[in-house]
């Protein structure tokens, strides 16, 4: 059996090829409009691969916008930073599976950004960037949160009891102004704090999963004698 999605990474090392390619590109989350970034990056190998793989898998009835491919590259770079923090904090990242661009069954062609799976836990992870218009940041978060809650509810209705489905939204900011060739230090600090929050959120959920495992509970019983 297979899962229809853009990519399914059953272990962290399976995503390393994409992440290494981003590192080689020295990929940055840039302040320029997505349409302008598309013009600059649409011919690079990774952009072409992501777009081709998505179209070949026929994941949606809607036309794919090139701007979406840029956001995939941005969010993959953020996922890389989250995974590294989880690894350094002692989380068994080899137990994490990652599903990217998953069209929810019976979800009216809606797609999740990412599903993080750990034991009997599914985290519906949505990303959103606010860039040029700061006044719309709250609106952006609310929209992504509503989408995330909808995805969680649909999955909850379809999966057997015993699977925990939670949702999380991370709003991020551009970190580099390519036109002026400057790093946006305040935004970088903001993103790092958001990554730290997400890491703590995931770590807590993973610990709950670990301590609820039957083997752990039997070991705990032995320890209290």
C-alpha positions in Angstrom: 0.0 0.0 0.0 1.2 3.5 -0.8 0.2 7.0 0.3 -0.7 9.6 -2.3 1.4 12.6 -1.6 4.3 14.6 -3.0 6.9 12.8 -0.8 6.8 10.3 2.0 10.0 10.3 4.1 9.9 7.3 6.5 13.1 8.3 8.2 15.1 11.5 8.5 17.9 10.4 6.2 15.4 9.9 3.4 14.9 13.7 3.3 18.6 14.5 3.4 19.0 14.6 -0.4 16.5 17.5 -0.7 17.9 19.3 2.3 21.5 18.9 1.1 20.5 20.4 -2.2 19.0 23.4 -0.4 22.2 23.7 1.6 24.3 23.6 -1.6 22.1 26.4 -3.0 22.6 28.3 0.2 18.8 28.8 0.1 17.4 31.8 1.9 13.8 32.8 2.7 13.8 36.0 0.7 11.7 39.2 1.1 11.0 39.6 -2.6 7.6 38.8 -3.9 7.0 35.1 -4.7 6.4 35.9 -8.4 9.7 37.6 -8.6 11.5 34.7 -6.9 9.9 32.4 -9.4 11.5 34.3 -12.3 14.9 34.0 -10.6 14.7 30.3 -9.6 12.3 28.6 -11.9 15.1 26.9 -13.9 17.2 25.5 -11.1 17.3 21.8 -10.8 15.4 21.5 -7.4 12.6 23.8 -8.5 12.2 21.7 -11.7 12.2 18.4 -9.8 9.6 19.5 -7.2 7.3 20.8 -9.9 7.7 17.8 -12.1 7.2 15.3 -9.3 4.0 17.1 -8.2 2.5 17.2 -11.7 3.4 13.6 -12.4 1.6 12.4 -9.3 -1.5 14.4 -10.2 -2.2 15.4 -6.7 -4.8 18.0 -7.4 -7.5 19.1 -9.9 -6.3 22.7 -9.5 -3.5 24.2 -11.6 -0.2 24.3 -9.7 1.2 27.8 -9.2 4.9 28.2 -9.5 4.8 30.4 -6.4 3.8 27.2 -4.4 7.1 25.5 -5.4 9.1 28.4 -3.9 7.1 28.1 -0.6 7.9 24.3 -0.6 11.6 25.2 -0.7 11.2 27.8 2.1 9.3 25.4 4.3 11.7 22.5 3.7 14.5 24.8 4.9 12.5 25.4 8.1 11.7 21.7 8.5 15.5 21.1 8.3 16.1 23.5 11.2 13.3 21.9 13.3 14.6 18.4 12.7 18.1 19.4 13.7 16.8 21.0 16.9 14.8 17.9 17.7 17.9 15.7 17.1 20.0 17.8 19.3 17.4 17.8 22.1 17.6 14.0 22.2 14.4 13.1 20.2 14.7 9.9 18.2 14.2 11.5 14.9 14.6 8.1 13.1 11.0 7.4 14.5 9.6 10.5 12.7 7.9 10.0 9.3 7.2 13.1 7.2 4.5 13.4 4.5 4.7 16.4 2.3 1.7 17.8 0.3 -0.9 15.2 1.3 -4.3 15.5 -0.4 -6.7 14.4 2.3 -9.0 11.5 1.4 -12.6 12.8 1.3 -11.1 16.3 1.9 -12.4 17.9 -1.3 -8.9 18.1 -2.8 -7.5 20.0 0.2 -3.8 19.3 0.9 -1.8 19.5 4.1 1.6 21.2 4.0 3.1 18.4 6.2 2.1 15.5 8.3 4.6 14.6 11.0 4.0 11.0 12.3 5.5 9.6 15.5 4.2 6.3 16.8 0.4 6.9 17.2 0.6 10.6 16.8 -0.1 12.7 13.7 0.8 16.4 13.7 -0.9 18.4 10.9 1.8 21.1 10.3 0.9 24.2 8.3 3.2 27.1 7.4 2.4 30.6 6.4 4.6 33.6 5.6 3.8 37.2 6.2 6.0 39.4 4.1 5.1 42.7 2.7 1.9 43.6 4.6 2.4 43.4 8.4 -1.2 44.4 9.1 -2.4 41.1 7.6 -0.3 38.9 9.7 -3.1 38.1 12.1 -5.5 37.4 9.2 -2.9 35.1 7.7 -2.5 33.1 10.9 -6.2 32.8 11.4 -6.7 31.5 7.9 -4.0 28.9 8.2 -5.3 27.9 11.6 -8.8 27.3 10.3 -7.4 25.2 7.5 -5.2 23.2 9.9 -8.2 22.6 12.2 -10.3 21.4 9.3 -7.6 19.0 8.2 -7.3 17.6 11.7 -11.0 17.1 12.1 -11.3 15.2 8.8 -8.4 12.9 9.7 -9.9 12.4 13.2 -13.2 11.3 11.6 -11.4 8.8 9.3 -8.8 7.2 11.5 -9.4 4.5 14.1 -9.5 5.5 17.8 -6.1 5.5 19.5 -4.5 7.8 16.9 -3.9 11.3 18.3 -4.2 14.0 15.6 -3.1 17.5 16.6 -2.5 20.6 14.5 0.1 23.4 14.6 0.6 26.5 12.5 3.9 28.3 12.2 4.0 31.8 10.6 7.4 32.7 9.4 9.1 35.8 8.0 11.6 36.5 5.2 15.2 36.4 6.4 17.1 37.9 3.5 16.5 41.0 1.3 18.1 39.9 -2.0 17.6 43.2 -3.8 19.7 45.0 -1.1 21.9 41.9 -0.2 21.2 42.2 3.5 20.1 39.8 6.2 17.0 40.7 8.1 18.2 40.1 11.7 14.9 40.8 13.5 13.1 38.3 11.2 15.8 35.7 11.7 15.5 36.1 15.4 11.7 35.8 15.1 11.9 32.6 13.0 14.4 31.1 15.4 12.0 31.7 18.3 9.1 30.2 16.4 11.2 27.2 15.5 12.1 26.8 19.2 8.4 26.9 20.1 7.5 24.3 17.5 10.4 22.1 18.7 9.2 22.3 22.3 5.7 21.5 21.2 6.7 18.5 19.2 9.1 17.3 21.9 6.4 17.3 24.5 4.0 15.4 22.3 6.7 12.8 21.5 7.4 12.3 25.2 3.7 11.7 25.8 3.7 9.1 23.1 6.9 7.4 24.5 5.6 7.3 28.1 2.2 5.9 27.0 3.8 2.9 25.2 3.1 -0.4 26.9 6.8 -1.3 27.2 7.6 2.0 28.9 4.8 1.5 31.4 5.9 -2.0 32.3 9.5 -0.7 32.8 8.1 2.1 35.0 6.2 -0.4 37.1 9.5 -2.2 37.7 11.2 1.0 38.7 8.8 1.8 41.5 9.2 -1.5 43.3 
